[in-house]
Amino acid sequence: MKIVIAFVLIAMFIVSFANAQERVSEKQLIQAFLDCPEIIKAQREFGERGEFAKPTVVLYNSLCGAAGCQYSALIAQKHESERRKANPMTMHILGLVNVGPKGDIVSVERVELIPFSKLKETLGEK
């Protein structure tokens, strides 16, 4: 009985250690977002005048299975233009960072939101 309990405790330790290795810190997610060429291009387009806020992780999602966990994080960066001091124009750059089961960042892509009215036009609905 003692051997079974010891085996279970060792197995739990190994599994928890493996899961700890898979996690990516918020700092790493944000750095991957900032290093993405699509995000850099968007920052250049918006960044003529104004300033960017520090990117923040808006949504963090994980999917776990027998092979490990896969994560995705939606990251947003706010930009305020300085064109009008009283009412500055605010825009956001969104990016999706995908992390594989081994804890490596698989892909980073820019996400663009489409207003519902434009989406209906795109789909050909009236």
Residue, then its C-alpha position, 0 to 999 in steps of 0.5 A: m500500500k505504501i508503494v502505491i501511495a508513493f507511486v501516486l505522489i511521484a506521478m502527481f509531482i511529475v505531472s504538476f512539474a510538466n504543467a508548470q513547464e508549459r505555462v508562458s508568462e504574461k511578459q513573454l506573451i506581450q513581448a511576442f505581441l510586440d515582436c510580431p511584424e503585423i503589429i509593428k506595421a500597425q504601430r507605425e500606421f497609427g503612431e505618427r502622432g500620439e502615444f501607445a499604452k502598455p499592451t495588456v492581456v485581455l483574454y487568456n484561454s487554455l485547452c488541455g488534453a493528454a498531450g498537454c495544454q495549448y493556450s491562446a491570449l488576446i492582447a490589446q494595445k491602446h493608441e490615442s492620437e494627439r490631433r484633437k486635445a479635447n477629444p483624442m481619437t482612440m484606436h486599439i491594436l489587437g493580436l492573438v498569441n498562440v502557445g503550443p503544448k510544449g510551452d513554445i509560442v507557435s504563432v502571433e497574428r493581428v486581429e481586426l474587428i469588423p463592425f456588424s454592419k460591414l460584416k453583413e455587407t461582406l456576407g452579402e446580407k441586407 
